[in-house]
Amino acid sequence: MGLMVASGAEQQSLSKAPVPQPTRTIDLRQFGYLHPVAERDQWSYELLSDPVLFLDGTHLAASFLVANPHPGLSFRDNPFGSPVLFHTTDIDLNSGKAVWARSWGNDSTSEALLQLNDGKLLVQSSYLLSILGPDLKPLLTRQLEYAGDTLAQPFLSTSGRTLFLVQPTAPQSTIALLDPERLRVMKQYAVPKVVTFSGSDEYIAYAVEEGYFGNITLRVQSLTGGAPELPFARGNCYGYSPKFLSIASLVITGGCPNFTYVDLQKQDIWQQKLPKPSGTELRTARDAPRFAFELVEHHENTPATPLEVDVFDVEKRAIIFKLKIDKPGQRFSFALSPDGKKLAILQSPMVSVYELPE
């Protein structure tokens, strides 16, 4: 099927709509949020994966850095000695109160909190990867093996059933498919240096650096080995940051004044025009055909500035929500609730939660 471009005319009414107001605003400083000052801590906070994550429709996990009340010597068997710790608070959005709070370990260049499909949590703190039950009791912990200075990073499929670990070393990277019950490697893929990555229960998509000039190429392949044929046209701007919405559908953003939707099974591809380039951040709703993405202002040799967060409904093929961003804060991120009815915006130390239209 040929490329189709969705019209933006139906979105004009959104630009005339009143400025959205949050239903809940949360100051993370009440939960111990530490404003990173040291360069190492700033870098750690910037690299933290999913600093806001909906656990369900009424609970939001916010991850940030806190001061260690008992700093001391830090070593591998007891990684709680640095002055700053990686910390998560589960916030009840009805009351604004903390349900639970937990420090996971020293802040590092690789930290993540992800939710598996059965209510379990996957936590990465430096070189340790752990699975916790819904009651937060540790079920399994593995030490990561890695090469170089960059730690491997975990990724989940949208369903939460398939777990990947990406080791972005140069000149080659390793993409590992893990057993989420035992954290054992089931299969590995050696590829050029990975820039961005996403995986579903049947496919992986990633951008790699190739050649001496750092050219970025987007690749999509089946977990069983074959590469689907994609009807990309030469010269068109597709972006380089993929994100799976389901087993076989994905959205590609990053650097283009549009995003690209691809259905691998139907061999369908279409684009949505945008007024500004799309960024690399994109968040899905696990149980609804919606996703949130950002528009950015690019700067040479510095991180892009987020200008706007939009929510797109795939079934309606329309942007249903727009939010202008004036002050990104020290760390900027966003998340969609599993049912696609709430959007959380992090402009640290503040979090704002918005109700989305049906």
Steps between C-alpha positions, in 0.01 A plus 500: 500500500629847418577778741203694632527840671240594759361850474544742789195712414279318750742602777440876464234495770759373748712810453200716595414293808567641849832417664464158670501508880638212708271307731790433737834681554766329709817654643757220525698692762248384763623145430869583534584605142859622483592763244812351335797737520809288440566425133489125563159523667362723225612245240350215704162676527496583128561133409239359742246301296128573546524745792118503506308176444132418550463177698125514433237769444536654847861431601807674360857391574737797502874422502764757592809555713498542879767575758640192672425531875792269581775552241820302528720266305331344200584152373334238282346296780348811657448770233345758731802710596498800268357837613221466241258207449265392220150510653136436403175614661161352408247787514125453538356752253168524687664617823842620383656291778780245482391134503856370525853631454820308439865584437658250261870586526763754402419724206679385185498535123248217463184501708148389411164406647274306263174310555460142380160380383412310820540790744865425570763772479833484322762722665846575372740667739845525349621144422214325687178396328218393735143375478265596784154364573195727526575512875854632417666186634808409290442184296823492302818706456766460235831677454547638150806414302611791285793635304634854503365794696136477392262266680236297319146644502178297539199548270151348517254427224177701518320193638759466778556132414829521308821632652808625316842618612701727271875545546597804287871443459709605200561396229232236566202480734326197645123462516404219739160336536453407868278255681300735729454224757869414547681795333696257287608580144298297249632656179747768396536724196830669410443828312685828438483760777137542608367856524131431576309176564151358540367145509166321485413138574595406141723775356785734585569841347815701552709777350873439460806707417675372192819603323755765583257790465252385765216438254188379681298215351169365630463122506199279576517121529307204635621330819517183293747664262320624188476867407158627387487700180418863574365730227732790582558745216843649443538865592209508745559589866398215731697564820727263689327429832251207479240405759270199480132562577406132468653175378528616138432876494752770579548874481825663388591847625815706532618797295215518247205743476276193513473157657471176303258218585583150372292181515739214426232238443282708268800667332327832568686827552380855543625829643356776715626848418622711793582872537840424659743207499404208720736398779615153599278473809175307447277328756230242433179401678527127571127430465388771256591602140652831609848643538658825616793664323693825511576785262845650547732781405836368386830660603844414368704285743246542785185310601180594317255726686149353543235741371179297514357160596220361284282191543396312187208258469581235237139393441390862443825585318494831682686697764256522790711704746772766479703651782754780453819469709645828628744381768623141461660494848826327578358172368211479255296189426142377468287186528160364396275297726433141383144590394620809312281733705770685697822677406771580756757771425826522696666842515713422802438545782136538393265236356168596339226249414239569231173328413481423127189519280325179399 
